[in-house]
Amino acid sequence: MTDLGRSTIIAELGLHTAADGPVVRGRVAIVPEVCAPGTTMVRTSVLATWADIVTGFVAGQTVNPRVPLTLDLEVQLQSGAHAGDRVVVDATAVKVGRTVIVCEARFVDELAGTPVAVAHASFIASPDPDHVFAGGFPGPTMLGGRLTVPLAERIGARTIAPGCVEVPHRPDGLNASGGIQGGLVAFAAEEAVLSLAADASVLEALNVRYLRQFSVGPAQAVAERHDGMAIVHLTDAGAGRLCAIASARLGRASRPDQQT
């Protein structure tokens, strides 16, 4: 999970969160800065980041005071969402096991009530005994901020070559255990795949499996495209080791007037 007690890139994505019993709910307005390049559609990696936040709060309540670590995160687009839309996401636990917590997050358009996307995430408690929240798990108290520049610029991402993108390890982009935040890892995977697309595109599906922390950085994503499918290997370049793998499915970005 992200340290939400200070100004971070993740806080600037604008998600407001609150708990209602076992459900953690987020609300957010889609702004142009979080949209895929050349489109008005929200980045799938941003949906993944918001899903990681709300499901992380659910998992955190379960393993309190230990820090929950994301094992895998998957987002499937339904109708998607565009700049100007307001979106609500509800997260719940679907299984609480001895070691793994599996959560679901459903995004809907707040005005129309239409489904935007569905996400699933799995968590474990960090095995590091030092990874605990002093005073207990903080709960969903995040206040939404506002990006003032496109997300790629805010993150400091670099496109090294088509299919190869790096995201730096910076203090304002880390999780509670000091690694690059999982949503920014998802962004690196998405950006690497989109850099191989000839037209304005979005990811209709994104799955990221986290193998270990990106503790040194930068996170380097290298994508291979196979028609509409892509596979991404994400390496901690500073540590010289594979830290995540991802798969994605590309799709053409729709305009708001094309939605049904």
N, C-alpha and C positions, 0 to 999 in steps of 0.2 A: 504493500500500500504506500501511497504518497504521504509525506509529511505535509499535512494541510494547515499547520499552524503558522505558516509564513507564506510570503508571496512566491508562487511557483508557476511554471508554464501551465501545469494541469489546472491550477485554480483559475487561471485566465481563460480557460475554455468555457466558463460561464455556467457551470452546473450548480444549481441550488438543490440541496438534499435535506431530507427529513425522514424520520422513522415513524411508522405506524404499526406498532406491534412487531410481528415478524417480517413485515414488508418495509423495505427501504425504497423511497420514492425520490426521483430526481426530476427537476423541471429545467428546461433550457430553451433559449431563443437561438435559432440558427442564424449566424452572421456570416457575411461573405468570407471572412478570414479563415473559417474552418471548412470551406468548401474545396472540393477537388479542383486542381488547376484547369482553367478554361470552362468550368461548369458552375451551376448554381446549386449543385447537390453536395450535401455534407459528406466529408471524407468518411469512408468506412472505418479507418483507423481511429477517427474521433469518436464514432459510435462505440468502437471497441474500448477506447479509453474511458468513456462514461460508464460503459458496462463494467469495466474493471473496478471503477470507483464504487458503484452501488453494490455490486456483488461482493467486493472486498469488505464493505461495511457489514454485510450479512455474515461473511466468514469470520470477520474480526470479533463479532459478538460471541461467536461460538468458541474461539480459541483464546479469548481474553485471559490474561494481558499479553499473550504472545503475538508476534507479528505474523499475519497471514502472508504466504507467498503464493503467487499465481503459478499453477502448473501448466494450464492451457486455457486458451481463450478463443472462442469462435463466434463470428457474426455472420448472419445471413440476412441480406436485404430483402424486404418485401416491397413496399412502395418507395422507400427512401424518403428523404426530407430535403427541402430546398431553403435557401436563404429567405428569411422572413417568416418561416414556419416556427411554431412553438411545439416542442416535443416533451412528452412525459415518459419516464421509464420507471417500471416497477421491478424490483429484484426480490427474489425469495430463494430459500434453500430448497432443493429438491431431494438431496440426500446428505445426511450428516453421519459420516462413518467414523471409525476410530482414528483414522489418519487423514482422510480426504473428505472435503466438503465440496459438493457440487451445487452450483447455483444457476438460476435462470433469470434473465432480464428481458423484458418485453417493452419495446418502444412503440408509442402510438402518437399520432398527430393530436394535439390537445384540442383543437377546434373541431376537426372532422371525425375524430375517433378511429381513423383508419390505421392499420398496422404499418409501422415504418420498418422495423427490423426485430429480430430475435437473437439473443446472445446466450451462450452457455460458458461457464467458467468453472474450473476446478482449483482448489486451494489446499495447501497444507500449512501447518504451523511451522515457522522457521525452526530448524534443528539447532540453531545457534542459541545457547542459553542467554547471551547478551541481547538478543533481539526481542525486547519486551517494551511495552509502553509504560513509562513511569506514571504511576497513578491510575493505571488501567486503560483499557481501550477507549479512545476519545469519542467514538460514535459519530453519526452523520451530522456534523455541524459546519460543513463547508459553505462558505459564502461565495456565490458566483462572481467572477471577475469579467473582464472584457478584453479580448485581443485587440491590439491596435495596428498590427501588421499581419500579413499572411503567416500561417502556422509554420511553414517551412523556414521562413526568415526568423521567426521567434525562436525556434528550436536551434537554429544555426546549422541546419542540414547542408551537406555538400554532395552534389552529384559528381562523382569521380569520373564516370563513364556511363553510357547507357546500360542500365541494369545494375549499377553499383552506386550505392548511396551510403554516406556516413552521418551518424548522429553523435554529437560530442557528449562526453560525461561532464555535466556541469552541475553546480550545487542546486540550481533551481529546476532541475529535471530528474531528481532522484527519488527513489522510494524510501520507505521508512528504515530499510536496512542498508542503504547507501549505494544501491545499484541503480542503473538507468531505469526509469519508470517503465513498466510494461507497456503502457500506451504509446510511449515514444519508440519503443522497440517495434510495435505494430506499425507505427508511422513509417519507420525506416523500411520495413518490408513492403508496405504499400507504395512508397515513393519509388523504390527500386523497380517494382513491377510497372507502375505508371510511366516510368522513364523509357520503357520498351514499347509503349503504345503509340501508334501514329496519330490517332484522333483523341479528342477529349473523352476520357473514359473514367469509370469508377470501378471499384471492386464489388461485384455482386456477392462475393463470399470471401471471408478471410479467416484463416485458422492459424494460430500461433501456438507452438509448444515450447515452453521455456525449460531449458535444460539446466542452466545455472545463471548466477548473477553476472551482469555486465559491470564488473567492479572497477575496471580501469578505464576502458573506452579508448577511442570511440567505438560505437557499435557499427560494424560494417555489414550492410545487407547486399548480397549478390543474388540476383534473380535470373532464372532460366525460364524462358517462355516457350510453351508448347501449345500452339494455337491459342485458344481462349483460356488456357490453364497456365499457371506459373508456380514454380517451386523456388523458395528463397532460403538460403543459408545465411545465418546472422552470426558473425564472429566478433568477439571482443578483441579488437585489433591490438590493443595494448598488452593483453594477456596472451594473445596468440592461441585462442581456443574457441571452439564452436559453443555458443551459448543458447541458441534458439534455432528452430526450423519453422518454416511457414509455408502454407499453400494458399493460393488465391485463384479466383475465377473472375476474369475481366468481362465488363459489359459496357455498352454505350450509355452515356449519360442522357437521361430523358429531360425534357423541359417541363416546367410545372403544368403547361396546358396539355401535355401528353398523358398526364396521370388519369387513371380511371377510378 
